[in-house]
Amino acid sequence: MRTEILAIAAVMACVPACAQADLLVVRSAGVLASRIRAGTNLPDNAVVKLQQGDFLALLDNRGIRELRGPAIVNLAEASAPSKPISLFDFEGGQRAVIAGSRAPKAPVNTITPTASFVQCVIDGWQTYLVRADSLVAYQVKSASGGPDAMVQFDEYDRRVKWPSGLALRNGLNSFRIRDAKSGAESSIGLRVVPSVPVSNMAYAATLIANGCDEQLLESMEKHAD
């Protein structure tokens, strides 16, 4: 019982100053998920009790730390993150350092055209569509009507720019995407959100706050070392 109190107290103590928290919960599962949800900020001295089946993925400026139950974990004494990570894609297609002597390249939005979940688009960043596997062309059209555009992937293209004729407006934008070869159609939602600092924690918190949790999980898997 005392350990449960410590765990809950650590979370509540962070509420007035969550912007200064050292750890961001980016995924939770099990019984613990009802108390510590994705988007929760934890101080790095929190004590957390995980029961059998509980899971927490915590993000800080060093990377991802994964905790599994059963365990009682003092985060101040836990080992370093197990997965160094950068959640961003960059101009030119190469990952770049965020902290260090080299300035990072400009980050970009990469959109999965067949995703069934809402994807966040950071305002001011260049937006690209990413192809799934084989050569393909997509017909893209706003769900509210208006002009459409063809997006063609050439042999060496992993991604191509979002059509300039299909403007993305603040808030949620809905599009229908048709595979020109197979005829398969999908609908995607793109939510334009204000610019964020090039920081793993700021970016992840923005995705969670705007309902783009699944996009965050996809980015974590894609960029895991």
TIFI-986555 format. One line per 8 residues: number of its first residue (from 1); their letters; for each residue x, y, z of N, C-alpha, C, CB. Coordinates in Angstrom, 2 decimals, padded with zeros to 5 digits. Atoms other than C-alpha are relative to their C-alpha. Glycine has a CB too. Layout:
BEGIN
NUM	a	X,Y,Z,X,Y,Z,X,Y,Z,X,Y,Z | ...
% end
This chain:
BEGIN
1	mrteilai	000.82,-001.20,000.00,000.00,000.00,000.00,000.85,001.25,000.00,-000.93,000.01,001.19 | -000.87,-001.17,-000.05,002.80,002.45,000.84,000.63,000.28,-001.37,001.10,-000.21,001.06 | -000.60,-000.19,001.32,004.42,001.85,-002.55,-001.00,000.60,-000.98,000.53,-001.34,-000.54 | 001.03,-000.56,000.85,001.12,002.57,-004.29,-000.14,001.50,000.25,-001.34,-000.71,000.23 | 000.12,-001.41,-000.36,000.90,005.87,-002.40,001.16,000.80,-000.57,-000.07,000.17,001.52 | -001.17,-000.69,000.53,004.44,006.80,-003.38,-000.12,000.21,-001.50,001.27,-000.79,000.31 | 000.11,-000.10,001.44,003.73,006.09,-007.03,-000.99,001.08,-000.40,-000.41,-001.33,-000.60 | 001.02,-000.98,000.34,000.55,008.16,-007.12,000.45,001.40,000.41,-001.33,-000.34,000.69
9	aavmacvp	-000.46,-001.30,-000.47,002.10,010.99,-005.08,001.03,000.59,-000.96,000.60,-000.12,001.39 | -001.02,-000.50,000.93,004.99,011.23,-007.52,-000.63,000.59,-001.24,000.96,-001.12,-000.40 | 000.69,-000.52,001.17,002.58,011.72,-010.40,-000.69,001.31,000.33,-001.01,-001.01,-000.52 | 000.74,-001.19,-000.37,000.42,014.27,-008.57,000.92,001.18,000.29,-000.87,-000.27,001.20 | -000.92,-001.08,-000.33,003.43,016.25,-007.39,000.47,000.72,-001.24,001.19,-000.52,000.76 | -000.48,-000.59,001.25,004.31,016.90,-011.02,-001.00,000.93,-000.65,000.37,-001.09,-000.96 | 001.04,-000.70,000.72,000.99,018.41,-012.00,000.21,001.51,-000.09,-001.31,-000.26,000.65 | -000.14,-001.44,000.12,001.71,022.09,-011.14,001.12,000.43,-000.92,000.22,000.59,001.34
17	acaqadll	-001.16,-000.40,000.79,004.99,022.07,-013.05,000.38,-001.06,-001.01,001.19,000.30,000.91 | -000.28,001.13,000.88,004.63,019.31,-015.60,000.91,000.38,-001.16,-001.30,-000.58,-000.54 | -000.86,-000.40,001.11,006.40,021.37,-018.24,001.47,-000.18,000.34,-000.26,001.44,-000.38 | -001.37,000.16,-000.43,009.55,020.99,-016.15,000.36,-001.44,000.30,000.25,000.86,001.21 | -000.24,001.40,-000.35,009.21,017.23,-015.74,001.12,-000.57,-000.85,-001.28,-000.82,-000.18 | -001.15,000.59,000.67,012.12,015.05,-016.72,-000.37,-001.18,-000.88,001.01,-000.44,001.02 | 000.39,001.20,000.74,010.19,012.09,-018.13,-001.43,000.15,-000.51,000.12,-001.25,000.90 | 001.33,-000.02,000.59,007.20,011.78,-020.46,-000.43,-001.43,-000.28,-000.02,000.86,-001.30
25	vvrsagvl	000.54,001.32,000.30,005.06,008.64,-020.57,-000.53,000.01,-001.43,-001.12,-000.40,001.02 | 000.45,000.06,001.39,004.65,007.76,-024.24,-000.82,-001.25,-000.29,001.20,000.06,-000.93 | 000.84,001.18,000.15,003.02,004.37,-023.75,-000.17,-000.65,001.35,000.59,-000.99,-001.03 | 000.24,000.75,-001.23,001.40,002.50,-020.88,-001.00,-001.10,-000.27,-000.50,000.93,001.13 | 000.89,001.14,000.19,-000.37,-000.83,-020.60,-000.16,-000.72,001.33,000.52,-000.96,-001.09 | 000.25,000.74,-001.22,-001.85,-003.07,-017.94,-000.82,000.81,000.98,001.31,-000.43,000.64 | 000.75,-000.68,-001.05,-003.47,-002.05,-014.66,000.50,001.42,000.20,000.09,-000.78,001.32 | -000.63,-001.30,-000.21,-001.04,000.85,-014.37,-000.52,001.06,-000.96,001.49,-000.12,-000.13
33	asriragt	000.42,-000.95,001.02,-002.45,002.46,-017.53,-001.18,000.85,000.43,-000.35,-000.74,-001.27 | 001.14,-000.80,-000.47,-005.56,003.64,-015.67,000.45,001.16,000.87,-000.98,-000.88,000.77 | -000.51,-001.07,-000.87,-003.39,005.80,-013.38,001.08,000.83,-000.67,000.55,-000.60,001.27 | -001.09,-000.71,000.66,-000.41,006.70,-015.53,-000.16,-000.20,-001.50,001.42,-000.51,000.50 | 000.34,000.12,001.42,-001.51,007.36,-019.10,001.06,000.66,-000.87,-001.37,000.62,-000.28 | -000.87,-000.68,000.96,000.37,008.39,-022.23,-000.25,001.50,000.11,-000.25,-000.50,-001.45 | 000.10,-001.44,-000.17,001.10,012.10,-021.92,000.27,000.46,001.41,-001.34,000.47,-000.42 | -000.31,-000.35,-001.39,001.70,011.96,-018.15,001.47,000.38,000.12,-000.33,-001.18,000.94
41	nlpdnavv	-001.37,-000.41,-000.29,004.81,013.79,-016.97,000.40,-000.52,001.39,000.15,001.55,-000.07 | -000.51,000.53,-001.26,006.91,012.18,-014.22,001.33,000.65,000.35,000.15,-001.53,-000.07 | -001.33,-000.44,-000.42,009.76,013.63,-012.19,000.94,-001.19,000.03,-000.04,000.69,001.39 | -000.92,001.12,000.11,012.91,011.55,-012.42,000.26,-000.69,001.33,001.30,000.46,-000.59 | -000.14,000.69,-001.29,012.67,010.63,-008.71,-001.29,-000.72,000.39,000.39,000.99,001.09 | 001.24,000.70,-000.30,009.21,009.03,-008.98,000.28,-001.46,000.32,-000.98,000.11,-001.18 | -000.05,001.43,-000.31,008.71,005.57,-007.47,-001.27,-000.63,-000.55,000.14,-000.25,001.55 | 001.15,000.59,000.70,006.45,003.38,-009.59,-000.06,-001.49,000.28,000.08,000.27,-001.52
49	klqqgdfl	000.22,001.44,-000.19,004.98,-000.01,-008.77,-000.69,-000.55,-001.23,-000.84,-000.28,001.29 | 000.58,000.66,001.16,004.33,-002.22,-011.80,-000.41,-001.42,000.37,000.99,-000.01,-001.20 | 000.48,001.36,-000.23,002.19,-005.33,-011.46,000.29,-000.86,-001.23,-001.51,000.00,000.32 | -000.17,000.91,001.13,002.38,-008.39,-013.68,-000.83,000.49,-001.18,-000.41,-001.45,000.40 | 000.69,-000.47,001.19,001.49,-007.30,-017.22,000.06,001.50,-000.21,-001.41,-000.41,000.07 | -000.13,-001.45,000.16,002.16,-003.60,-016.59,001.21,000.33,-000.86,000.12,000.69,001.37 | -001.09,-000.45,000.87,004.35,-001.73,-019.07,-000.02,001.52,-000.08,-000.12,-000.62,-001.42 | -000.15,-001.44,000.19,005.66,001.83,-019.27,001.15,000.26,-000.96,000.25,000.72,001.36
57	alldnrgi	-001.08,-000.51,000.84,007.66,003.50,-022.03,000.16,001.47,000.32,-000.28,-000.23,-001.54 | -000.28,-001.35,-000.45,009.28,006.71,-020.79,001.02,000.66,-000.92,000.50,000.01,001.45 | -000.87,-000.75,000.89,010.90,009.35,-022.97,000.66,001.15,000.75,-000.78,000.52,-001.22 | -000.69,-001.21,-000.47,013.57,011.84,-021.93,000.95,000.43,-001.10,000.76,-000.25,001.35 | -000.87,-000.53,001.04,016.23,013.77,-023.78,001.07,-000.98,-000.46,000.65,001.26,000.48 | -000.99,001.00,000.38,018.44,010.68,-023.89,-000.57,-001.12,-000.85,000.64,-000.58,001.23 | 000.59,001.08,000.77,015.97,008.24,-025.37,-001.19,-000.62,000.69,001.03,-001.05,-000.27 | 001.15,000.73,-000.51,013.35,005.63,-024.50,000.44,-000.97,001.09,-000.72,-000.76,-001.13
65	relrgpai	-000.23,000.96,-001.09,013.28,003.70,-021.22,-001.25,-000.85,000.14,000.35,000.72,001.34 | 001.15,000.89,-000.09,011.01,000.65,-021.02,000.03,-000.75,001.33,-000.01,-000.99,-001.17 | 000.14,000.67,-001.28,009.76,-000.78,-017.71,-001.11,-001.03,-000.08,-000.27,001.01,001.14 | 001.01,001.06,000.01,007.89,-004.06,-017.26,-000.16,-000.55,001.41,000.40,-001.13,-000.98 | 000.28,000.57,-001.30,006.21,-005.55,-014.21,000.12,-001.52,000.00,-001.38,000.40,000.45 | 000.13,-000.68,-001.29,006.24,-006.97,-011.74,001.34,000.62,000.44,-000.50,-000.98,001.07 | -001.21,-000.67,-000.47,008.71,-004.47,-010.29,-000.40,001.26,000.76,000.95,000.34,-001.18 | 000.10,-001.30,-000.66,009.08,-001.52,-007.95,001.22,000.79,-000.44,-000.07,-000.13,001.58
73	vnlaeasa	-001.10,-000.71,000.65,011.18,001.09,-009.73,000.10,001.42,000.54,-000.19,000.03,-001.53 | -000.34,-001.39,-000.31,012.78,004.23,-008.37,000.69,000.55,-001.24,000.93,000.12,001.30 | -000.52,-000.47,001.29,013.32,006.17,-011.58,001.34,000.69,000.13,-000.99,000.94,-000.64 | -001.29,-000.64,-000.21,016.24,008.05,-010.06,001.13,-001.01,000.02,000.00,000.80,001.30 | -001.01,001.04,-000.09,018.06,004.74,-009.62,-000.04,-000.95,-001.20,-000.20,-000.79,001.28 | 000.12,000.91,001.14,016.93,003.07,-012.86,001.16,000.22,-000.96,-001.34,000.22,-000.74 | -001.11,-000.07,000.94,019.45,002.35,-015.55,-000.29,001.00,-001.12,000.29,-001.38,-000.59 | 000.14,-000.93,001.12,020.00,004.62,-018.57,-001.00,-000.55,-001.02,001.37,000.27,-000.67
81	pskpislf	000.96,000.46,001.01,017.45,004.49,-021.41,000.59,-001.11,-000.87,-000.44,001.17,-000.89 | -000.49,001.14,000.76,017.69,001.26,-023.34,000.06,000.26,-001.49,-000.86,-001.19,000.26 | 000.08,-000.26,001.43,016.97,002.81,-026.74,000.22,001.48,-000.30,-001.35,-000.46,-000.56 | -000.20,-001.37,000.49,018.61,006.07,-027.84,-000.83,000.19,-001.26,001.52,000.29,-000.28 | 000.95,-000.16,001.10,016.21,007.60,-030.33,-000.10,001.45,-000.42,-001.38,-000.54,000.39 | 000.43,-001.29,000.52,015.42,010.58,-032.55,-001.28,-000.26,-000.76,001.09,000.67,-000.91 | 001.31,000.27,000.58,011.75,010.73,-033.51,-000.22,000.68,-001.34,-001.07,000.42,000.96 | 000.21,-000.85,001.16,012.30,013.01,-036.49,000.52,-000.60,-001.31,000.66,001.31,000.23
89	dfeggqra	-000.56,000.14,001.33,012.75,012.68,-040.22,000.49,001.39,-000.41,-001.04,-000.58,-001.03 | -000.60,-001.28,000.35,014.91,015.37,-041.81,000.06,000.20,-001.49,001.38,000.10,000.59 | -000.16,-000.37,001.41,015.26,017.21,-045.09,001.17,-000.79,-000.58,000.24,001.54,-000.16 | -001.05,000.80,000.62,017.28,015.02,-047.46,-000.07,-001.46,000.38,001.34,000.53,000.38 | 000.22,001.39,-000.34,016.11,011.82,-045.80,000.95,-000.59,001.01,000.08,-000.80,-001.22 | -000.95,000.53,-000.96,018.97,011.49,-043.32,-000.34,000.47,001.40,001.41,000.42,-000.37 | 000.18,-000.38,-001.39,018.65,011.47,-039.57,001.19,000.85,000.42,-000.14,-001.25,000.91 | -001.05,-000.91,-000.43,020.64,014.20,-037.86,000.01,000.10,001.51,-000.18,001.39,-000.64
97	viagsrap	-000.09,-000.16,-001.44,021.87,014.86,-034.36,-000.82,001.20,000.42,001.46,000.15,000.46 | 000.78,-001.12,-000.53,019.60,017.08,-032.26,000.87,000.82,000.94,-001.26,-000.50,000.72 | -000.89,-000.70,-000.92,022.16,017.93,-029.60,001.44,-000.34,-000.39,-000.29,-000.39,001.49 | -001.38,000.25,000.37,025.86,018.30,-030.29,000.55,001.16,-000.81,000.12,-001.30,-000.78 | -000.67,-001.08,000.71,028.24,020.35,-032.38,-000.61,000.26,-001.37,001.46,-000.31,-000.14 | 000.57,-000.20,001.33,026.46,019.79,-035.70,-001.45,000.47,000.11,000.08,-001.30,-000.81 | 001.39,-000.47,000.01,023.29,021.78,-036.34,-000.86,-000.99,-000.76,-000.10,001.41,-000.64 | 000.86,000.96,000.69,020.38,019.51,-037.28,-000.57,000.58,-001.28,-001.13,-000.46,000.91
105	kapvntit	000.71,-000.42,001.19,018.81,019.62,-040.71,-001.45,000.31,000.36,000.07,-001.10,-001.11 | 001.38,-000.37,-000.27,015.27,020.92,-041.02,-000.86,-001.26,000.12,-000.55,000.93,-001.11 | 000.89,001.16,-000.12,012.70,018.37,-039.72,-001.15,000.12,-000.99,-000.55,-000.13,001.44 | 001.11,000.03,000.95,009.86,017.32,-042.03,-001.10,-000.90,000.54,000.48,-000.50,-001.39 | 001.12,000.89,-000.27,006.42,015.75,-041.72,000.01,-001.13,-001.02,-001.35,000.76,-000.02 | 000.11,001.14,000.92,006.23,012.24,-043.19,-001.35,-000.68,000.25,001.19,-001.00,000.20 | 001.38,000.48,-000.09,002.69,011.01,-043.88,-000.13,-001.38,-000.62,-000.95,000.98,-000.68 | 000.28,001.34,000.52,001.70,007.36,-044.28,-001.35,000.03,-000.70,000.00,-001.06,001.15
113	ptasfvqc	001.24,-000.20,000.75,-000.95,007.37,-047.05,-001.09,-001.02,000.29,000.29,-000.02,-001.44 | 001.01,001.03,-000.26,-002.70,004.19,-045.92,-000.36,-000.11,001.48,000.49,-001.34,-000.50 | 000.24,000.10,-001.44,-002.81,004.91,-042.17,-001.47,000.27,000.34,000.89,000.99,000.77 | 001.40,-000.17,-000.40,-006.20,004.58,-040.50,-000.13,000.95,001.19,-000.62,-001.36,000.36 | 000.04,-000.90,-001.16,-005.25,006.90,-037.62,000.31,001.43,-000.41,001.00,-000.47,001.07 | -000.27,-001.41,000.27,-005.08,010.69,-037.46,001.50,000.27,000.14,-000.82,000.91,000.95 | -001.42,-000.35,-000.01,-001.62,012.05,-038.26,000.16,001.51,000.16,000.70,-000.50,-001.29 | -000.25,-001.42,-000.24,-000.30,015.37,-037.00,001.02,000.53,-001.00,000.49,000.22,001.43
121	vidgwqty	-000.90,-000.72,000.91,001.37,017.82,-039.38,000.44,001.27,000.71,-000.70,000.32,-001.37 | -000.51,-001.17,-000.70,003.61,020.41,-037.75,000.03,001.18,-000.97,001.42,-000.27,000.59 | 000.08,-001.18,000.86,002.89,023.85,-039.21,001.39,000.56,-000.27,-000.88,001.08,000.65 | -001.28,-000.59,000.38,005.82,025.30,-041.12,001.02,-001.01,-000.47,000.55,000.75,001.14 | -000.91,001.03,000.47,007.52,021.96,-041.84,-000.45,-000.49,-001.37,000.07,-001.19,001.01 | 000.33,000.60,001.29,007.70,020.51,-045.35,-000.67,-001.36,000.25,001.27,-000.17,-000.88 | 000.77,001.24,-000.18,005.23,017.62,-045.72,000.21,-000.94,-001.18,-001.50,000.31,000.17 | -000.24,001.02,001.01,005.94,014.38,-047.60,-000.94,-001.18,000.19,001.47,-000.48,000.05
129	lvradslv	000.66,001.30,-000.03,003.96,011.27,-048.48,001.07,-001.08,-000.12,-001.06,-000.13,-001.15 | -000.97,001.10,000.00,005.88,008.04,-047.81,-000.64,-001.21,-000.66,000.48,-000.34,001.45 | 000.56,001.17,000.68,005.39,005.05,-050.09,000.16,-001.23,000.88,000.69,-000.22,-001.37 | -000.01,001.21,-000.81,004.68,001.66,-048.61,001.13,-000.93,-000.43,-001.34,-000.73,-000.11 | -001.04,000.93,000.43,006.83,-000.72,-050.68,000.29,000.13,-001.49,-000.40,-001.44,000.34 | -000.27,000.02,001.44,006.49,-001.08,-054.46,-000.26,001.36,-000.64,-000.85,-001.07,-000.68 | 000.27,-001.23,000.74,006.33,001.63,-057.13,-001.50,000.22,-000.07,000.61,-000.06,-001.43 | 001.43,-000.26,-000.06,003.00,003.36,-056.93,-000.27,001.47,-000.33,-000.56,-000.36,001.39
137	ayqvksas	000.49,-001.37,000.18,001.03,006.46,-057.87,-001.30,000.12,000.79,-000.21,000.35,-001.52 | 001.21,-000.22,-000.78,-001.65,007.92,-055.63,-000.78,001.18,-000.56,000.34,000.25,001.48 | 000.88,-001.12,000.27,-004.63,010.06,-056.48,-000.49,000.52,001.36,-001.21,-000.40,-000.93 | 000.34,-000.58,-001.29,-005.21,012.42,-053.55,-001.07,001.06,-000.21,001.25,000.62,000.69 | 001.10,-000.95,000.14,-008.44,014.35,-053.08,-000.58,000.32,001.37,-001.10,-000.55,-000.93 | 000.61,-000.40,-001.26,-009.98,016.33,-050.25,-001.35,-000.68,000.15,-000.16,001.52,000.07 | 001.27,000.67,-000.23,-012.92,014.52,-048.67,-001.17,000.97,-000.14,-000.02,-000.63,001.39 | 001.07,-001.01,000.12,-014.89,017.80,-048.85,-000.20,000.45,-001.44,000.32,001.20,000.87
145	ggpdamvq	000.13,-000.35,001.39,-014.50,017.96,-052.63,001.11,000.92,-000.47,-001.33,000.64,-000.25 | -001.03,-000.87,000.54,-012.46,020.19,-054.89,000.96,-000.76,-000.89,000.76,000.68,001.11 | -000.94,000.63,000.94,-009.43,019.42,-057.09,000.71,-001.20,000.62,001.04,001.01,-000.46 | -000.82,001.10,-000.47,-007.40,016.25,-056.87,001.40,000.15,-000.57,-000.62,-001.37,-000.40 | -001.38,-000.06,000.48,-003.70,015.58,-057.49,000.56,-001.40,-000.07,000.88,000.89,000.93 | -000.68,001.28,000.13,-001.59,012.65,-058.66,001.40,000.12,000.61,000.08,-000.45,-001.48 | -001.32,000.06,-000.62,001.48,011.73,-056.62,000.71,-001.24,-000.54,-000.10,-000.03,001.57 | -000.71,001.11,000.63,004.01,009.56,-058.49,001.33,-000.26,000.70,000.24,000.29,-001.49
153	fdeydrrv	-001.27,000.42,-000.58,006.82,007.63,-056.79,000.84,-000.63,-001.10,-000.21,-001.00,001.19 | -000.92,000.60,000.96,009.77,006.92,-059.08,000.83,-001.08,000.68,000.92,001.07,-000.62 | -000.71,001.19,-000.47,012.19,004.03,-058.67,000.74,000.22,001.31,000.98,-000.46,-001.05 | -000.82,-000.22,-001.18,014.39,005.62,-056.03,-000.66,000.93,001.02,001.34,000.56,-000.40 | 000.69,-000.88,-000.93,011.78,007.74,-054.28,-000.53,-000.78,001.19,-001.16,000.73,-000.71 | 000.62,000.53,-001.22,011.06,006.83,-050.69,-001.17,000.87,000.43,001.03,-000.11,001.13 | 001.05,-000.92,-000.35,008.92,009.89,-050.27,-000.04,001.12,-001.02,000.20,000.56,001.43 | 000.16,-001.14,000.91,007.56,012.77,-052.36,-000.79,001.08,000.73,-000.71,-000.42,-001.33
161	kwpsglal	000.65,-001.12,-000.68,006.29,016.21,-051.41,-001.52,-000.06,-000.16,000.53,001.33,-000.56 | 001.45,-000.13,000.03,002.65,016.74,-050.55,-000.39,000.93,-001.15,-000.55,000.54,001.36 | 000.38,-000.84,001.15,000.83,018.20,-053.62,-000.26,001.44,000.40,-001.24,-000.57,-000.69 | 000.12,-001.42,-000.34,001.08,021.99,-053.58,-001.42,000.52,-000.22,000.98,000.82,-000.82 | 001.36,-000.45,000.28,-002.47,022.30,-054.95,-001.02,-000.42,001.04,-000.42,-000.51,-001.31 | 000.92,000.45,-001.05,-004.00,020.60,-051.90,000.47,000.61,001.33,-000.04,-001.57,000.08 | -000.44,-000.73,-001.19,-003.62,023.11,-049.08,-000.43,-000.71,001.28,-000.55,001.44,-000.03 | 000.32,000.52,-001.32,-003.50,021.94,-045.47,-000.34,001.18,000.90,001.19,-000.83,000.58
169	rnglnsfr	000.46,-001.10,-000.84,-005.49,024.22,-043.20,000.09,-000.37,001.48,-001.44,000.39,-000.36 | -000.06,000.25,-001.43,-005.34,024.61,-039.44,-001.16,-000.90,000.43,-000.05,001.33,000.78 | 001.00,000.95,-000.44,-007.20,021.84,-037.66,000.07,-001.29,-000.78,-001.38,000.60,-000.12 | 000.04,001.32,000.62,-008.29,018.50,-039.11,-000.34,000.10,-001.47,-001.00,-000.89,000.72 | 000.22,000.07,001.44,-008.04,017.90,-042.87,-000.22,-001.47,-000.37,001.21,000.61,-000.80 | 000.30,001.38,000.40,-009.62,014.77,-044.40,000.21,-000.17,-001.50,-001.46,-000.37,000.39 | -000.30,000.26,001.41,-008.44,013.24,-047.69,-000.33,-001.45,-000.33,001.48,000.31,-000.31 | 000.14,001.34,000.54,-009.25,010.23,-049.84,001.20,-000.26,-000.90,-001.35,-000.17,-000.78
177	irdaksga	-001.19,000.36,000.78,-006.27,008.44,-051.35,-000.28,-001.31,-000.74,001.27,-000.12,000.91 | 000.26,001.18,000.83,-006.60,005.98,-054.23,001.29,-000.45,-000.65,-001.08,000.31,-001.07 | -001.14,000.60,000.67,-003.86,003.64,-055.39,-000.34,-000.14,-001.49,000.37,-001.39,000.62 | 000.32,-000.02,001.42,-003.77,004.23,-059.14,000.16,-001.36,-000.67,000.87,001.02,-000.71 | -000.23,001.32,000.59,-002.59,000.67,-059.82,-001.04,-001.02,000.45,001.39,-000.50,000.37 | 000.91,001.02,-000.52,-004.74,-001.48,-057.53,-001.43,000.50,000.14,000.50,-000.48,001.33 | 001.33,-000.56,-000.20,-007.67,000.88,-057.13,-000.43,000.06,001.45,-001.00,-000.80,-000.76 | 000.34,-000.02,-001.43,-007.58,000.45,-053.35,-000.08,001.44,000.50,001.05,-000.80,000.82
185	essiglrv	000.20,-001.34,-000.52,-008.84,003.51,-051.49,000.12,000.00,001.52,-001.36,000.54,-000.43 | -000.07,-000.17,-001.45,-008.18,004.79,-048.00,-000.30,001.45,000.31,001.40,-000.41,000.55 | 000.25,-001.36,-000.47,-009.09,007.85,-045.98,001.00,000.32,001.09,-001.46,000.16,000.51 | -000.93,-000.41,-001.04,-006.61,009.79,-043.89,-000.42,001.34,000.57,001.44,000.07,-000.56 | 000.25,-001.28,-000.66,-006.94,012.61,-041.40,001.32,000.63,000.38,-000.89,-000.18,001.25 | -001.22,-000.74,-000.31,-004.18,015.21,-041.10,-000.37,001.20,000.85,000.75,000.44,-001.30 | 000.29,-001.11,-000.90,-004.31,017.56,-038.14,001.20,000.95,000.04,-000.33,-000.52,001.44 | -001.06,-001.00,-000.01,-002.24,020.73,-038.57,000.08,000.62,001.39,-000.24,001.09,-001.08
193	vpsvpvsn	-000.20,-000.53,-001.35,-000.77,021.84,-035.23,001.14,001.02,-000.03,000.31,-001.14,001.02 | -001.05,-001.04,-000.02,001.47,024.80,-034.26,001.39,-000.59,000.07,-000.22,000.94,001.17 | -001.40,000.42,000.00,005.22,024.57,-034.64,000.47,-000.34,001.40,000.89,001.09,-000.59 | -000.56,000.43,-001.28,007.17,022.84,-031.86,001.52,000.03,-000.09,-000.50,-001.41,000.40 | -001.46,000.08,000.02,010.84,022.87,-030.82,000.46,-001.36,-000.52,000.58,000.26,001.41 | -000.56,001.27,000.48,013.06,020.20,-032.39,000.54,-000.74,001.22,001.12,000.23,-001.09 | -000.29,000.72,-001.24,012.96,018.18,-029.18,-000.88,-001.23,000.03,-000.23,000.90,001.26 | 000.79,001.23,-000.09,011.89,014.57,-028.76,-001.20,000.15,000.91,000.86,-001.15,000.47
201	mayaatli	001.07,-000.09,-001.00,009.84,015.37,-025.66,-001.09,000.97,-000.45,000.57,000.44,001.35 | 001.00,-000.97,000.45,008.13,018.46,-027.13,-000.83,-000.57,-001.14,000.68,001.31,-000.44 | 000.69,000.59,001.15,007.28,016.60,-030.33,-000.95,-001.10,000.46,001.02,-000.57,-001.01 | 000.84,001.09,-000.49,005.97,013.52,-028.52,-001.20,000.52,000.77,000.82,-000.95,000.88 | 001.10,-000.57,-000.78,003.88,015.61,-026.11,-001.04,000.63,-000.92,000.53,001.04,000.99 | 000.92,-000.61,000.95,002.36,017.49,-029.06,-000.84,-001.05,-000.71,000.77,000.83,-001.03 | 000.75,001.07,000.67,001.40,014.27,-030.86,-001.06,-000.58,000.94,000.95,-001.11,-000.48 | 000.94,000.59,-000.95,-000.22,012.84,-027.73,-001.16,000.96,000.28,000.71,-000.35,001.31
209	angcdeql	001.02,-000.99,-000.34,-002.10,016.07,-026.89,-001.00,000.20,-001.13,000.66,001.32,000.34 | 000.87,-000.21,001.15,-003.57,016.19,-030.40,-000.58,-001.30,-000.56,000.75,000.72,-001.08 | 000.62,001.26,000.40,-004.71,012.56,-030.57,000.76,-000.78,-001.04,-001.35,000.26,-000.50 | -000.83,000.70,001.00,-001.81,011.35,-032.73,000.91,-001.04,000.66,000.85,001.02,-000.79 | -000.78,000.99,-000.75,-000.65,008.65,-030.30,000.55,-001.11,-000.90,-000.85,-000.61,001.10 | -000.44,001.10,000.86,-000.50,005.95,-032.98,001.11,000.44,-000.95,-001.17,-000.56,-000.79 | -001.08,-000.53,000.82,001.64,008.16,-035.18,001.30,000.01,000.80,-000.34,001.42,-000.50 | -001.18,000.00,-000.86,004.04,008.52,-032.23,000.57,-001.40,000.13,-000.33,000.57,001.38
217	lesmekha	-000.47,001.38,-000.13,004.21,004.75,-031.74,000.65,-000.47,-001.30,-001.17,-000.93,000.38 | -000.60,000.36,001.30,004.88,004.29,-035.47,001.38,000.63,-000.15,-000.92,000.44,-001.16 | -001.29,-000.70,000.09,007.67,006.88,-035.30,001.03,-000.64,000.91,-000.17,001.48,000.34 | -000.91,000.66,-000.94,009.20,005.17,-032.25,000.53,-001.30,-000.60,-000.70,-000.28,001.34 | -000.42,001.27,000.61,009.26,001.82,-034.08,000.92,000.24,-001.19,-001.22,-000.81,-000.43 | -000.77,-000.27,001.22,010.62,003.33,-037.28,001.42,000.46,000.31,-000.70,001.06,-000.84 | -001.30,-000.61,-000.28,013.47,005.18,-035.61,000.79,-000.69,001.13,-000.21,001.44,000.36 | -000.71,000.70,-001.06,014.44,002.68,-032.91,001.33,-000.53,-000.52,-000.85,-001.15,000.54
225	d	-001.33,000.51,000.38,018.16,001.80,-033.00,000.10,-001.48,000.30,001.11,000.77,000.75
% end
